[in-house]
Amino acid sequence: MAASASPLSSFASLSISTSRKFLPNHTSFSFSNIKTHKLITPISSLKFPHSKSQKPKPIKATPSDAETIFMENEINPDEDFTFEPPPRPEGYIEPPSFDDLPPESEDEIAAAYEELYGPAYSGMSVLGNDVYVMDSKMKKATGFGTKTKKEKIRDGFEERVVQVRRVTKVVKGGKQLHFRAVVVVGDKQGQVGVGVGKAKEVVSAVQKSAVNARRNIITVPLTKYSTFPHRADGDYGAAKVMLRPASPGTGVIAGGAVRIVLEMAGVENALGKQIRSKNALNNARATVVAVQKMRQFKEVALDRGIPMEELWK
């Protein structure tokens, strides 16, 4: 780039001179004659006098080299450009300026503010609203004066709390108090699940256990009499549960967590017995294990490859 004592006053005075090694005839470039020159070599591979020393890359000319034109119109940077807006359509009426509008009074401004955001906290209402009673919509939107409550999930499942216990965790600084909740969810149509959750509050623990129970939904095989197809036993930890089908009108004869699981599953006639442990969580999970062992008659006949009439022969 040509050295100059004074700063460049325009783009027209900017010129680029290259060596004969890259361009023929020692061409001198300026922005005014870039239009008519056909570039064969990319500018990025040119070597300028004041640039850092670098090895030139080999140049390979291809027939696909196209003519590069930077400026089609010769523009003088010193010339002043004026903006010409598009013409306005016919019948256009210019809106009045903000300063030309009549001034608003303080009562009008307060009424507009109160209509948008409710009664002000100054103790005065322009629209005649009671400043001591907040609108129910405003309470729901802002949550003012109420704790944030999660809405119950409406998916057709009912929830029953089996047990809530207070548990402690011993740490270096002392004991941490939490609550553990055992919840059973079911639709009373053959879908049931058992979940457990811990939190520092009872409500949060119940919500966590309900979510956990929905993740562990199982299907209970039922007959047309709302009972089990056959007997089954289930073990979980130290707990053991025995389940037996019953005739119509018997009802659910079971106690503790077993009864809750069977009722939430939709079982109307069944016999249940807790044999070993009395732990509510283990008994509920042992009931789930026993139910998972049951199979419908048509499934067994399909596996054996025989009709259902031959199962009892």
Disulfide bonds with the S-S distance in Angstrom:
none
